[in-house]
Amino acid sequence: MLETSARLLRLLSLFQARRDWTSTELAARLGVTTRTVRNDVGRLRALGYPVDARPGVAGGYRLGSDGALPPLLLDDDEAVAVAIGLRTAASGSIAGMEETSMRALAKLQQVLPARLRHRVSAFQSYALPMPSRGAQVDPDVLTVIASACRDHERLRFDYRAHSGAAGRRSVEPYRLVHDRRRWYLVAWDLDRDDWRTFRADRIEPRTPTGPRFTPRELPPDHEITARVARGAGEATWRYRARVIVHAPASHVRDRLPIPVDVRPLGEDRCVFEPGSDHPVMLALHLGMLEADFTVEDSPELVAALRTLTTRYQRAIDAADQPPGTP
């Protein structure tokens, strides 16, 4: 009986490591016959594990997702990774995860071998997590969003923008991105016919989700994360402007301190929309472009440019006067 129980645990471990197995593959891994594999699958089913059989000459099996929760079988490195992940989640950005993570970690530590408890204890003793300073998001909201992304279902939600304005959005959801402080949804906004990024903690999903959609071609993952990082940095700017620069787009990109979307308008003209908390700081950065430019839709920036121009002109006039002139 002990040998059979150990073999069943090994069989469960194989099902967790890979989705599909043939009878022959399982028999070879366990060192038994295909008939024994068939009998062991029957024992697992009797214990409540939904093992699905695939018909055919090869005779395949896979572990279904319903029924009893199988025991978690981890190697040493996996166990340590899970323990550290739970400890990190305790100070994360998902509401209610702190207590849940600590409970799960306590259970895991009770069954860890001494050699692994020592490794996890070292991490806990000397790693000081920084509490999340970002807004926390409801885990149920993340679940709804992730499910809609997975199933390619339209998502409808009420959204509160950074300015405080509230509205209803209808999107095709694609990716959830976490930047250690906040969760963001990258989606195609159906009303604006463009890609948009939304903070998950400001989303109030409306259920049920909408109809299924045919997925659009996504940018590479690194471009998605770069878009989110850029959007998160720009979202809090108090002042924005539309600036046309009389120079190639590559010239402008090379002289800006942060990545900004610069769109060419020809060989020697481009446009971009910079922002800042202070119009004077924005004006100073524009002066570093070493190119002529035109400002649109930003009276605050024009006023800052006028102030700087007057100040610089006074400095020039003072420098041009002979020494000792009052």
C-alpha positions as CSV (number, residue, x, y, z in Angstrom):
1,M,0.0,0.0,0.0
2,L,2.9,2.4,0.8
3,E,4.4,1.8,-2.6
4,T,1.0,2.4,-4.3
5,S,0.5,5.7,-2.4
6,A,3.9,6.9,-3.3
7,R,3.3,6.1,-6.9
8,L,0.0,8.0,-6.9
9,L,1.8,11.1,-5.5
10,R,4.4,10.7,-8.2
11,L,1.6,10.4,-10.8
12,L,0.0,13.6,-9.5
13,S,3.3,15.3,-9.7
14,L,3.7,14.3,-13.4
15,F,0.2,15.6,-14.2
16,Q,1.1,19.0,-12.6
17,A,4.4,19.3,-14.5
18,R,2.8,18.8,-18.0
19,R,-0.7,18.9,-19.3
20,D,-0.9,15.8,-21.6
21,W,0.7,12.4,-21.1
22,T,0.3,9.1,-23.0
23,S,-0.1,5.8,-21.1
24,T,3.3,4.7,-22.4
25,E,5.1,7.9,-21.2
26,L,3.5,7.6,-17.7
27,A,4.4,3.9,-17.5
28,A,8.0,4.6,-18.4
29,R,8.3,7.4,-15.8
30,L,6.8,5.3,-13.1
31,G,8.5,2.1,-14.0
32,V,5.2,0.1,-14.3
33,T,3.0,-1.3,-17.0
34,T,0.3,0.7,-18.8
35,R,-2.3,-1.5,-17.1
36,T,-1.0,-0.3,-13.7
37,V,-1.2,3.3,-14.9
38,R,-4.8,2.7,-15.9
39,N,-5.5,1.3,-12.4
40,D,-3.7,4.2,-10.7
41,V,-5.8,6.7,-12.8
42,G,-8.9,4.9,-11.5
43,R,-7.7,5.3,-7.9
44,L,-7.1,9.0,-8.4
45,R,-10.6,9.4,-9.8
46,A,-12.0,7.6,-6.8
47,L,-10.2,10.1,-4.6
48,G,-11.9,13.0,-6.4
49,Y,-9.3,14.0,-9.0
50,P,-10.8,14.5,-12.5
51,V,-8.3,12.7,-14.7
52,D,-9.6,13.0,-18.3
53,A,-8.8,10.2,-20.8
54,R,-8.0,11.0,-24.4
55,P,-9.1,8.2,-26.8
56,G,-6.8,6.8,-29.4
57,V,-4.0,4.3,-29.9
58,A,-1.6,6.1,-27.6
59,G,-4.2,6.5,-24.8
60,G,-3.5,9.9,-23.3
61,Y,-4.5,11.4,-19.9
62,R,-4.7,14.9,-18.4
63,L,-5.6,16.3,-15.0
64,G,-8.8,18.3,-15.2
65,S,-9.4,21.6,-13.3
66,D,-12.5,20.6,-11.3
67,G,-12.8,18.4,-8.2
68,A,-10.6,18.0,-5.2
69,L,-7.5,20.2,-4.9
70,P,-4.5,17.9,-5.5
71,P,-1.5,18.1,-3.1
72,L,1.1,20.6,-4.1
73,L,4.3,18.8,-5.0
74,L,7.3,21.1,-5.2
75,D,11.0,20.6,-5.4
76,D,13.4,22.5,-3.1
77,D,13.8,25.6,-5.3
78,E,10.1,25.8,-6.1
79,A,9.2,25.5,-2.4
80,V,11.6,28.4,-1.5
81,A,10.3,30.5,-4.4
82,V,6.7,30.0,-3.2
83,A,7.5,30.9,0.4
84,I,9.4,34.1,-0.7
85,G,6.6,35.0,-3.0
86,L,4.0,34.7,-0.3
87,R,6.2,36.8,2.0
88,T,6.5,39.5,-0.6
89,A,2.8,39.4,-1.4
90,A,2.1,40.3,2.3
91,S,3.3,43.8,1.6
92,G,1.9,44.1,-2.0
93,S,-0.7,46.1,-3.7
94,I,-3.7,43.7,-3.7
95,A,-6.2,44.5,-0.9
96,G,-6.7,41.7,1.6
97,M,-3.7,39.7,0.4
98,E,-1.6,40.5,3.5
99,E,-3.4,38.2,6.0
100,T,-4.2,35.5,3.4
101,S,-0.5,35.4,2.3
102,M,0.7,35.1,5.9
103,R,-1.7,32.3,6.6
104,A,-0.6,30.3,3.5
105,L,3.0,31.0,4.4
106,A,2.5,29.6,8.0
107,K,1.0,26.4,6.6
108,L,3.8,26.0,4.1
109,Q,6.5,26.5,6.8
110,Q,5.0,23.7,8.9
111,V,5.8,21.1,6.2
112,L,9.1,22.5,4.9
113,P,12.1,20.3,5.7
114,A,14.6,21.9,8.1
115,R,17.1,22.7,5.3
116,L,14.4,24.7,3.4
117,R,13.1,26.5,6.6
118,H,16.6,27.7,7.1
119,R,16.8,29.3,3.6
120,V,13.4,30.9,4.0
121,S,14.1,32.1,7.5
122,A,17.3,33.8,6.2
123,F,15.3,35.7,3.6
124,Q,12.7,36.8,6.2
125,S,15.2,37.9,8.7
126,Y,17.4,40.0,6.5
127,A,15.1,41.2,3.7
128,L,13.0,44.2,4.7
129,P,10.1,44.7,2.3
130,M,9.0,48.3,1.4
131,P,5.3,48.7,2.1
132,S,3.3,49.5,-1.0
133,R,2.7,53.2,-1.4
134,G,0.3,52.8,-4.2
135,A,-3.5,52.4,-4.1
136,Q,-4.6,48.9,-3.4
137,V,-6.9,47.0,-5.8
138,D,-9.7,44.6,-5.0
139,P,-8.6,41.0,-5.9
140,D,-12.0,40.3,-7.3
141,V,-11.5,43.2,-9.8
142,L,-8.2,41.7,-10.9
143,T,-9.9,38.3,-11.4
144,V,-12.7,39.8,-13.6
145,I,-10.1,41.7,-15.7
146,A,-7.8,38.7,-16.1
147,S,-10.6,36.4,-17.0
148,A,-11.9,38.8,-19.7
149,C,-8.3,39.1,-21.1
150,R,-8.0,35.3,-21.2
151,D,-11.5,34.7,-22.7
152,H,-11.3,37.6,-25.2
153,E,-14.5,39.2,-23.8
154,R,-15.3,42.9,-23.9
155,L,-15.1,44.6,-20.6
156,R,-17.5,47.4,-19.5
157,F,-16.6,49.4,-16.4
158,D,-17.0,52.7,-14.6
159,Y,-13.7,54.6,-14.5
160,R,-12.4,57.5,-12.4
161,A,-9.6,59.4,-14.2
162,H,-6.7,61.2,-12.6
163,S,-8.6,64.5,-12.9
164,G,-11.5,63.1,-10.9
165,A,-13.8,62.9,-13.9
166,A,-15.9,59.7,-14.0
167,G,-17.2,57.9,-17.0
168,R,-18.1,54.5,-18.5
169,R,-15.7,52.7,-20.7
170,S,-16.1,49.8,-23.1
171,V,-12.8,48.1,-24.0
172,E,-11.2,45.0,-25.4
173,P,-8.9,43.9,-22.5
174,Y,-5.5,42.4,-23.4
175,R,-2.9,42.6,-20.6
176,L,-2.5,43.3,-16.8
177,V,0.8,45.0,-15.9
178,H,2.2,45.4,-12.4
179,D,4.9,48.0,-11.7
180,R,5.4,47.0,-7.9
181,R,3.1,49.9,-6.9
182,R,0.0,49.7,-9.0
183,W,-1.9,47.4,-11.5
184,Y,-2.7,48.6,-15.0
185,L,-5.0,47.3,-17.7
186,V,-3.8,47.7,-21.3
187,A,-6.9,47.6,-23.6
188,W,-8.3,48.8,-26.9
189,D,-10.8,51.6,-26.1
190,L,-13.7,51.0,-28.4
191,D,-15.0,54.6,-28.0
192,R,-11.7,56.2,-28.8
193,D,-10.5,53.6,-31.3
194,D,-7.0,53.5,-29.8
195,W,-4.9,51.7,-27.2
196,R,-5.4,53.0,-23.6
197,T,-4.0,52.2,-20.2
198,F,-6.2,52.2,-17.1
199,R,-5.3,52.0,-13.4
200,A,-7.0,48.9,-12.1
201,D,-7.8,50.4,-8.7
202,R,-10.0,53.0,-10.5
203,I,-12.0,50.4,-12.4
204,E,-15.4,49.2,-11.3
205,P,-16.3,46.4,-13.6
206,R,-19.9,45.9,-14.8
207,T,-20.9,42.3,-15.1
208,P,-21.6,40.2,-17.0
209,T,-18.7,40.9,-19.4
210,G,-19.5,41.7,-23.0
211,P,-19.4,39.5,-26.1
212,R,-16.3,37.8,-27.3
213,F,-14.0,39.6,-29.7
214,T,-11.3,38.7,-32.2
215,P,-8.0,39.6,-30.7
216,R,-6.0,42.4,-32.4
217,E,-2.3,42.1,-33.1
218,L,-0.5,43.1,-29.9
219,P,2.8,45.0,-29.7
220,P,5.7,43.0,-28.2
221,D,5.6,42.7,-24.4
222,H,8.5,45.1,-23.9
223,E,6.7,47.8,-25.8
224,I,3.6,47.2,-23.7
225,T,5.5,47.6,-20.4
226,A,7.3,50.7,-21.8
227,R,3.9,52.2,-22.8
228,V,2.6,51.6,-19.3
229,A,5.7,53.1,-17.7
230,R,5.5,56.1,-19.9
231,G,1.8,56.6,-19.3
232,A,2.2,56.2,-15.5
233,G,4.9,58.9,-15.5
234,E,2.9,61.3,-17.6
235,A,-0.5,60.8,-15.9
236,T,0.4,63.0,-13.0
237,W,1.7,66.0,-15.0
238,R,-0.3,69.1,-14.3
239,Y,0.7,70.9,-17.5
240,R,0.8,69.5,-21.0
241,A,1.5,71.1,-24.4
242,R,1.5,70.2,-28.1
243,V,4.8,71.3,-29.5
244,I,5.8,71.2,-33.2
245,V,9.6,71.2,-33.6
246,H,11.3,72.2,-36.8
247,A,13.8,69.3,-36.7
248,P,13.7,65.5,-37.4
249,A,12.0,63.3,-34.8
250,S,15.3,61.5,-34.1
251,H,16.9,64.9,-33.2
252,V,14.2,65.5,-30.6
253,R,14.3,62.0,-29.1
254,D,18.1,62.2,-28.6
255,R,17.7,65.4,-26.6
256,L,14.8,64.6,-24.3
257,P,15.6,63.4,-20.7
258,I,12.7,60.8,-20.7
259,P,11.2,58.7,-23.4
260,V,8.4,60.6,-25.2
261,D,6.3,59.7,-28.2
262,V,7.6,61.9,-31.0
263,R,5.7,61.7,-34.3
264,P,7.4,62.8,-37.6
265,L,5.5,65.4,-39.7
266,G,8.1,65.1,-42.5
267,E,11.8,65.1,-42.9
268,D,12.4,68.3,-40.8
269,R,9.3,68.6,-38.7
270,C,7.9,66.5,-35.8
271,V,5.3,66.9,-33.1
272,F,5.2,65.7,-29.5
273,E,3.2,66.4,-26.3
274,P,5.5,67.0,-23.4
275,G,4.3,67.7,-19.8
276,S,5.6,68.8,-16.4
277,D,4.3,69.9,-13.0
278,H,5.9,73.3,-13.7
279,P,5.6,75.2,-17.0
280,V,9.0,76.9,-16.4
281,M,10.7,73.5,-16.2
282,L,9.0,72.5,-19.4
283,A,10.2,75.7,-21.1
284,L,13.8,75.0,-20.0
285,H,13.7,71.5,-21.5
286,L,12.3,72.9,-24.8
287,G,15.2,75.3,-24.9
288,M,17.6,72.4,-24.8
289,L,16.2,71.0,-28.0
290,E,18.5,73.3,-30.0
291,A,15.8,73.8,-32.6
292,D,12.9,76.2,-33.4
293,F,9.5,75.1,-32.2
294,T,5.9,76.2,-32.1
295,V,3.7,75.8,-29.0
296,E,0.0,74.9,-29.4
297,D,-2.8,74.8,-26.8
298,S,-0.7,75.7,-23.7
299,P,-1.0,79.3,-22.5
300,E,0.9,78.4,-19.3
301,L,3.9,77.3,-21.3
302,V,3.7,80.4,-23.5
303,A,3.7,82.6,-20.3
304,A,6.7,80.7,-18.9
305,L,8.6,81.2,-22.2
306,R,7.8,84.9,-22.1
307,T,9.0,85.1,-18.5
308,L,12.3,83.3,-19.3
309,T,12.8,85.4,-22.4
310,T,12.4,88.7,-20.4
311,R,14.8,87.4,-17.8
312,Y,17.4,86.3,-20.3
313,Q,17.1,89.6,-22.2
314,R,17.9,91.5,-19.0
315,A,20.9,89.4,-18.5
316,I,22.0,90.0,-22.0
317,D,21.5,93.8,-21.7
318,A,23.5,93.9,-18.5
319,A,26.3,92.0,-20.1
320,D,26.4,94.4,-23.1
321,Q,26.8,97.5,-20.9
322,P,30.4,98.8,-20.3
323,P,31.9,98.0,-16.9
324,G,30.9,100.5,-14.2
325,T,27.7,101.6,-15.9
326,P,24.9,102.0,-13.4
